[in-house]
Amino acid sequence: MSDLFWCDSLFVHLQIPLETARAQPFLSRPCDKIYSLPFSLMQLFRSSPHGSSHFHIHLSPTPTPSASPQPSLAATKMCETIVKQAALKEATDSEKLAILEAEISDSTQVIVDIFSRFLFETAFFEARENGYVTVEEIKSLMVDAQKQSYGDGLDENALHPYMWTWKSHYYGSNFYNFPYAFGLLFAKGLYAKYVEDTENFPEKYEQMLKVTGKMNIEQVTETIGIDVTKKEFWEASLKTITDDIEKFLELT
């Protein structure tokens, strides 16, 4: 089966009932080898916080509903941020460039690229309400979403009409972009709290992890002094990404 045929036939899974899709064997992706990278130190820092978050939930003496992924993803980004910020303090200029480039690229993926996927899913569901959606129509929705999200920041020759076939998230959950965006930006706010009070923060942080899954997101974040209902919090978190971009430009 050619890659093109594989891509064009996969769209059918987007248009069948969710329970039916979940019953289908998961399709293997011809691009799996791209992701078979050696295990790195950063991968360790990304994985450990997930385990820590669920470990605290497991130790809870009271029944805990299924924990949302947002706090776990925030824990992951929090750990990454601590490591990267510590590395920046001792890095040479060339090392700082590498660290900042990785951080900015990661933030771009979460804030810009994953936003394009939100736009795509929204447009697809709206189109699906009106009937069958063809492959060409889906490709057009994907490109339109990328243009809306990236603006003039992405070369039109680099637009990817088949991106919807590359992401398994589309076939297991809806609007998966939210946990990633929340996790990244909330972690930026957590790091600011850490810098303010490095001595007492760890205990407060563990307490927050313990109540994950027992409360809603607003209540969980309130335990550590963050109000996620305020627009100012998210703007301040986004500014830290802007600051990284400015640092990067200063070094280049």
C-alpha positions in Angstrom: 0.0 0.0 0.0 1.4 3.4 -1.0 1.7 6.2 1.6 -0.7 8.2 -0.5 -3.3 5.5 -0.5 -2.8 4.9 3.2 -3.3 8.6 3.9 -6.4 8.9 1.8 -8.1 5.9 3.2 -7.4 6.7 6.9 -9.9 9.6 6.9 -12.7 7.2 7.1 -11.9 6.7 10.8 -12.8 10.3 11.4 -16.4 9.8 10.3 -17.6 6.7 12.1 -19.0 6.6 15.7 -16.5 7.0 18.4 -17.3 3.6 20.0 -16.9 1.9 16.6 -13.6 3.7 16.0 -12.3 2.6 19.4 -13.1 -1.0 18.6 -10.9 -0.9 15.5 -7.3 -2.2 15.6 -5.0 0.8 15.8 -3.4 1.5 12.5 0.4 1.4 12.4 2.0 4.5 11.1 4.6 4.2 8.3 6.4 7.1 10.1 7.1 5.3 13.3 10.8 5.0 12.6 11.0 8.8 12.7 10.1 8.7 16.4 12.5 5.9 17.4 15.0 8.2 18.9 17.5 7.2 21.7 16.2 7.7 25.2 17.5 11.1 26.4 17.9 12.9 29.7 15.1 15.3 28.7 12.8 12.3 28.0 13.6 11.1 31.6 12.6 14.5 32.9 9.4 14.4 30.8 8.4 11.0 32.0 9.2 11.2 35.7 6.7 13.9 36.7 3.9 12.0 35.1 4.8 9.1 37.4 5.1 11.4 40.4 1.7 12.9 39.8 0.0 9.5 39.5 2.0 8.2 42.4 0.6 10.8 44.7 -2.9 10.0 43.4 -2.4 6.3 44.0 -1.4 6.9 47.6 -4.6 8.8 48.3 -6.7 7.1 51.1 -9.9 8.2 49.4 -11.3 7.1 46.1 -10.1 9.3 43.2 -11.8 9.7 39.9 -9.8 9.5 36.7 -7.3 12.3 36.9 -7.3 14.8 34.1 -4.0 15.0 32.1 -3.5 18.7 32.6 -1.7 18.6 36.0 0.5 15.7 34.9 1.5 17.6 31.8 2.1 20.7 33.8 4.3 18.6 36.2 6.3 17.5 33.1 6.8 21.0 31.8 7.6 22.3 35.3 10.4 19.8 35.7 11.8 20.6 32.2 11.7 24.4 33.0 13.6 23.9 36.2 16.3 21.9 34.4 16.5 24.3 31.5 16.7 27.4 33.6 19.4 25.9 35.8 21.4 25.0 32.6 21.0 28.5 31.2 22.8 29.9 34.2 26.0 28.0 33.6 25.8 27.6 29.8 28.1 29.2 27.2 26.4 31.5 24.6 26.3 28.7 22.0 24.8 26.3 24.6 22.2 28.9 25.6 21.2 29.2 21.9 20.6 25.5 21.7 18.6 25.4 25.0 16.5 28.4 24.0 15.9 27.2 20.5 14.6 23.9 21.9 12.4 25.7 24.4 11.0 28.1 21.8 10.4 25.3 19.3 8.5 23.3 21.9 6.4 26.3 22.9 5.6 27.0 19.2 4.4 23.5 18.8 2.1 23.7 21.8 0.8 27.2 21.4 0.7 27.6 17.6 0.7 24.2 15.9 -1.6 22.5 18.4 -3.9 25.5 18.1 -4.1 24.8 14.4 -5.3 21.3 15.3 -8.1 22.8 17.5 -9.2 24.9 14.6 -9.1 21.9 12.3 -11.2 19.7 14.6 -13.7 22.5 15.1 -14.1 23.0 11.4 -14.2 19.2 10.7 -17.0 18.6 13.2 -19.0 21.5 11.8 -18.6 20.1 8.3 -19.4 16.6 9.4 -22.8 17.7 10.7 -23.8 18.5 7.1 -22.8 15.1 5.8 -19.9 13.1 4.4 -16.6 15.0 4.3 -14.2 14.0 1.4 -10.5 13.6 1.6 -10.0 16.8 -0.4 -12.3 18.7 1.9 -10.4 17.5 5.0 -7.1 18.4 3.4 -8.5 21.9 2.7 -9.7 22.2 6.3 -6.2 21.3 7.6 -4.4 23.8 5.4 -6.9 26.6 6.3 -6.4 25.8 10.0 -2.6 26.0 9.6 -2.9 29.4 7.8 -5.1 30.8 10.5 -2.8 29.6 13.3 0.6 30.4 11.8 -0.3 33.5 9.8 2.8 34.5 7.8 5.1 32.6 10.2 5.0 29.5 8.1 6.2 29.1 4.5 3.2 28.2 2.3 5.3 25.5 0.7 5.6 23.9 4.2 1.8 23.6 4.8 0.9 20.0 5.5 -2.6 19.0 4.2 -2.1 15.4 5.5 -1.2 16.4 9.1 -4.5 14.9 10.3 -3.2 11.4 9.3 0.0 11.8 11.3 -1.5 12.4 14.8 -3.0 9.4 16.5 -4.6 11.8 19.1 -7.4 12.6 16.6 -8.5 9.0 16.7 -8.6 8.5 20.5 -9.9 11.8 21.9 -11.3 15.2 20.9 -9.6 18.5 21.3 -6.5 17.0 22.9 -4.8 20.4 22.4 -6.2 21.7 25.7 -4.1 19.6 28.1 -0.9 20.5 26.3 -1.5 24.2 26.1 -2.7 24.2 29.7 0.2 22.2 30.9 2.8 24.4 29.3 1.4 27.7 30.4 0.5 26.5 33.9 4.0 25.2 34.3 5.3 28.7 33.5 3.2 30.1 36.4 4.3 27.3 38.7 8.0 28.1 38.0 7.4 31.7 38.9 6.0 30.5 42.2 9.0 28.3 42.7 11.4 31.2 42.1 9.5 33.4 44.6 9.8 30.8 47.4 12.2 27.9 46.6 12.2 26.8 50.3 8.5 26.2 50.8 7.4 25.5 47.2 8.2 21.7 47.1 5.8 21.0 50.0 3.1 23.1 48.4 3.7 21.5 45.1 3.4 17.9 46.5 0.1 19.0 48.2 -1.2 20.2 44.9 -0.3 16.8 43.2 -2.1 15.0 46.0 -5.4 16.7 45.3 -5.2 16.2 41.6 -8.2 14.2 40.5 -10.2 15.1 43.6 -11.0 18.6 42.6 -11.7 20.6 39.5 -8.8 22.4 37.8 -9.7 25.8 39.4 -9.7 24.3 42.9 -6.4 22.3 42.3 -4.6 25.4 41.1 -5.9 27.5 44.0 -4.1 25.2 46.4 -0.8 26.7 45.2 -2.0 30.3 44.9 -2.8 30.5 41.2 -6.1 31.7 39.8 -6.4 30.2 36.3 -9.7 32.0 35.7 -7.8 35.3 35.4 -6.7 36.3 31.9 -3.7 38.0 33.4 -2.2 34.7 34.5 -2.2 33.3 31.0 -0.8 36.5 29.5 2.0 36.5 32.1 2.8 32.9 31.1 2.8 33.7 27.4 5.2 36.6 28.1 7.8 34.2 29.4 7.9 32.7 26.0 8.3 36.1 24.5 11.1 36.8 26.9 12.9 33.6 25.7 12.5 34.7 22.1 14.0 38.1 22.9 17.0 36.4 24.7 17.5 34.2 21.7 17.5 37.2 19.3 20.0 39.0 21.6 22.4 36.0 21.3 22.2 35.7 17.5 
